[in-house]
């Protein structure tokens, strides 16, 4: 899908949900004067995107589809968001005139496991302009947002730009992304590992809420009550561990632990049964992320 923010254009995979979440977040939290153009591969995908947008938001988004429409959309954009599957990028860049149109624009990549250098190499190789463009003709930022973007609560990883990159363009990228939640700058050399860490934490939250809910129901607590307690307690704890005045885990544990108390006993039980499993999950996820697209 392709969407334009003011003159921002995003290209996201038709079957993905992260790009849609980012678009929804910008529509809710971004400047109301901005407009968007969204482009997807098929008519079915276009219908899906339209159905997921609120009626007021749909008035600010033009949705198109088909590879022959991409260049026209990009031509009017300052910023382009790429969210296609990594293996489909070479074919996408073969669209006649697309790479040359991307010159002097800010490109934001959501391609997991694909470095800025790899994207620049592809752009240069596929340029057909006179004299063939060099790397300096393109500005590429690499990000990994989360589904929380749809509610303005994304944890977006932004690869640190190289010294040669234009600082004001990256400030623009950071400003755009901050409207959908927090932005954490990460050295690109550890971007895959950082992505894996975020994925494990989300997986852990899913498993934790689901497990606590099921066990609570087994103990006689109504499912709706158990689910609310589990999810809202998780939100409360994460709020204490984040932000400007965040607590360190050990300080939060000390603050919530009284001699013989429920919380401390739960921590001891989890240390015995869960800590090693969580550590193993992080190691496995990092290993997988670093092998991605090999």
C-alpha positions in Angstrom: 0.0 0.0 0.0 1.1 3.5 -0.8 0.1 6.4 1.3 1.0 10.1 1.3 1.4 12.2 4.5 1.0 15.8 3.5 3.4 15.1 0.7 4.4 11.9 2.5 4.0 8.7 0.6 4.1 5.2 2.1 4.4 1.9 0.3 3.4 -1.0 2.5 2.7 -4.7 1.9 -0.9 -5.4 1.0 -1.2 -8.3 3.4 0.5 -6.6 6.3 -1.0 -4.9 9.3 1.9 -2.8 10.6 1.7 -0.3 7.8 -2.0 0.1 8.2 -1.5 0.6 12.0 1.0 3.4 11.2 -1.4 5.0 8.8 -4.2 4.8 11.3 -2.0 6.3 14.0 -1.0 9.2 11.8 -4.6 9.9 10.9 -5.6 10.0 14.5 -2.6 11.7 16.1 -1.0 13.6 13.2 -1.6 17.1 11.8 -5.2 17.2 10.6 -4.1 19.3 7.6 -2.1 16.4 6.2 -3.5 14.2 3.5 -2.4 10.8 2.4 -2.3 8.6 -0.7 -2.4 4.9 -0.1 -1.4 2.4 -2.8 -1.8 -1.4 -2.6 -1.3 -4.3 -5.0 -4.9 -5.4 -5.6 -8.4 -4.1 -5.5 -9.2 -6.5 -2.7 -6.4 -5.0 -0.6 -7.7 -1.5 -1.4 -11.2 -2.5 -0.1 -9.7 -4.0 3.0 -7.7 -0.8 3.8 -10.8 1.4 3.2 -13.0 -0.8 5.5 -10.4 -0.5 8.3 -10.4 3.3 8.2 -12.9 5.4 10.1 -15.3 7.4 7.8 -13.7 10.8 8.7 -10.2 9.4 8.1 -11.2 8.0 4.7 -11.8 11.5 3.5 -8.1 12.3 4.0 -6.8 9.2 2.1 -6.8 8.5 -1.6 -6.5 4.7 -2.0 -5.2 3.3 -5.3 -3.9 -0.1 -6.5 -1.8 -1.6 -9.3 1.9 -1.4 -10.0 1.3 1.0 -12.9 0.0 3.7 -10.4 3.1 3.7 -8.1 5.3 6.1 -10.0 2.5 8.7 -10.3 1.9 8.6 -6.6 5.6 8.8 -5.7 6.1 11.8 -8.0 4.1 14.0 -5.7 5.6 12.9 -2.4 8.5 14.2 -0.3 8.7 11.1 1.9 8.1 7.5 0.9 7.5 4.6 3.3 8.5 1.2 2.1 6.8 -1.7 3.8 6.8 -4.5 1.3 8.1 -8.0 1.9 11.9 -7.9 1.6 12.0 -10.5 -1.2 9.6 -8.4 -3.3 11.6 -5.2 -3.2 13.8 -5.9 -6.3 10.7 -6.5 -8.4 9.0 -3.4 -7.1 12.1 -1.3 -7.9 11.9 -2.6 -11.5 8.7 -0.5 -12.0 9.6 1.8 -14.8 10.8 5.2 -13.6 10.3 4.4 -9.9 13.9 4.5 -8.7 14.7 7.7 -10.6 11.5 9.3 -9.1 12.7 8.3 -5.6 15.8 10.5 -5.9 16.0 13.5 -3.5 13.1 12.1 -1.5 13.2 10.7 2.1 12.7 6.9 2.0 11.6 5.2 5.2 12.1 1.5 5.1 10.2 -1.0 7.2 11.8 -4.0 5.6 12.8 -6.4 8.4 16.4 -7.6 8.1 17.4 -5.4 5.2 20.0 -2.8 5.9 20.1 0.8 4.7 23.3 -0.1 2.7 21.5 -3.0 1.0 18.6 -0.7 -0.1 21.0 1.9 -1.3 22.9 -0.7 -3.4 19.6 -1.8 -5.0 18.5 1.8 -5.7 21.8 2.6 -7.4 21.9 -0.6 -9.4 18.4 -0.1 -10.7 18.7 3.6 -11.5 18.3 4.4 -15.2 19.0 8.1 -15.1 21.8 9.6 -17.1 25.1 8.9 -15.5 23.4 6.5 -13.1 22.6 7.9 -9.6 25.0 7.4 -6.7 24.2 6.8 -3.1 24.1 10.5 -2.3 21.0 10.9 -4.5 18.9 8.9 -2.0 18.1 9.3 1.7 17.0 6.1 3.4 15.9 5.7 7.0 15.3 2.3 8.5 12.5 1.7 11.1 10.6 -1.0 12.8 7.3 0.2 14.3 4.8 -1.9 16.3 1.0 -2.4 16.1 0.6 0.1 19.0 0.9 2.8 16.3 -2.8 2.6 15.7 -3.4 3.9 19.2 -0.4 6.3 19.3 1.5 3.8 21.4 4.1 2.3 19.0 7.6 1.5 20.1 9.4 2.4 16.9 13.1 1.6 16.4 15.0 4.0 14.2 18.4 3.1 12.9 21.0 5.8 13.7 21.8 7.7 10.5 25.3 7.7 9.2 27.4 10.9 9.4 26.8 11.6 5.7 23.0 11.6 6.1 21.2 14.9 6.1 20.3 15.6 9.8 17.2 17.7 9.1 15.6 14.9 7.0 16.1 12.4 9.8 14.6 14.9 12.3 11.6 15.0 10.0 11.4 11.2 10.1 11.6 11.2 13.9 8.9 13.8 14.1 6.6 11.9 11.9 7.1 8.7 13.8 6.8 10.3 17.2 3.2 11.1 16.5 2.5 7.4 16.7 4.3 6.7 19.9 7.9 6.6 21.2 11.0 6.5 18.9 14.1 4.7 20.1 17.3 5.3 18.1 19.4 2.2 17.7 22.8 1.6 16.1 22.0 -0.2 12.8 24.5 -3.0 13.7 22.2 -4.2 16.4 18.9 -3.3 14.7 18.0 -7.0 14.0 18.7 -7.9 17.6 16.7 -4.9 18.9 13.8 -5.9 16.7 13.9 -9.5 18.2 13.8 -8.1 21.7 10.7 -6.1 21.0 9.1 -9.1 19.4 9.8 -11.3 22.4 8.4 -8.7 24.8 5.2 -8.6 22.8 5.0 -12.4 22.7 5.6 -12.5 26.4 2.8 -10.0 27.1 0.4 -12.1 24.9 1.4 -15.4 26.7 1.3 -13.8 30.2 -2.2 -12.2 29.8 -3.5 -15.4 28.2 -2.0 -17.7 30.8 -3.1 -15.5 33.8 -6.6 -15.3 32.4 -7.0 -19.0 31.9 -5.6 -19.8 35.4 -7.8 -17.2 37.0 -10.9 -18.7 35.3 -9.9 -22.1 36.6 -9.7 -20.6 40.0 -13.3 -19.3 39.7 -12.8 -15.7 38.5 -15.0 -14.6 35.6 -13.1 -14.5 32.3 -13.9 -10.9 31.6 -12.8 -9.8 35.0 -9.6 -11.9 34.8 -8.7 -10.5 31.4 -9.3 -6.9 32.5 -7.1 -7.4 35.6 -4.3 -9.1 33.6 -4.1 -6.6 30.8 -4.6 -3.5 32.9 -2.0 -4.6 35.5 0.4 -5.2 32.7 -0.2 -1.7 31.4 0.2 -0.3 34.9 3.5 -2.1 35.5 4.9 -1.1 32.1 4.0 2.5 32.8 6.1 2.4 36.0 9.0 0.9 34.1 9.0 3.5 31.3 9.0 7.2 30.8 11.2 10.0 32.2 10.8 8.9 35.8 10.8 5.2 35.2 11.7 2.7 37.9 14.3 0.0 37.5 12.9 -3.5 37.7 14.7 -4.2 41.0 13.3 -1.0 42.5 9.7 -1.9 41.4 10.2 -5.4 42.8 11.3 -4.0 46.1 8.5 -1.5 46.2 5.8 -4.2 45.6 7.3 -6.8 47.8 6.5 -7.2 51.5 7.8 -10.0 53.7 5.7 -13.1 52.9 3.7 -11.1 50.3 1.9 -12.4 47.3 4.0 -10.4 44.7 7.4 -11.6 46.1 6.2 -15.2 46.2 5.0 -14.9 42.6 8.4 -13.5 41.6 10.2 -16.4 43.3 8.0 -18.9 41.5 8.5 -17.2 38.1 12.3 -17.1 38.7 12.3 -20.9 39.1 10.0 -21.7 36.2 10.0 -18.8 33.7 13.2 -16.8 33.7 15.3 -19.3 31.9 12.6 -19.8 29.3 12.4 -16.1 28.6 16.1 -15.8 28.2 16.1 -18.7 25.8 13.3 -17.1 23.8 15.3 -13.9 23.5 18.4 -15.8 22.4 16.4 -17.8 19.8 14.7 -14.7 18.5 17.9 -12.7 18.1 19.5 -15.7 16.3 16.5 -15.9 13.9 16.5 -12.1 13.3 20.2 -12.0 12.5 19.7 -14.9 10.0 16.8 -13.2 8.3 17.1 -12.8 4.5 20.4 -14.6 4.4 
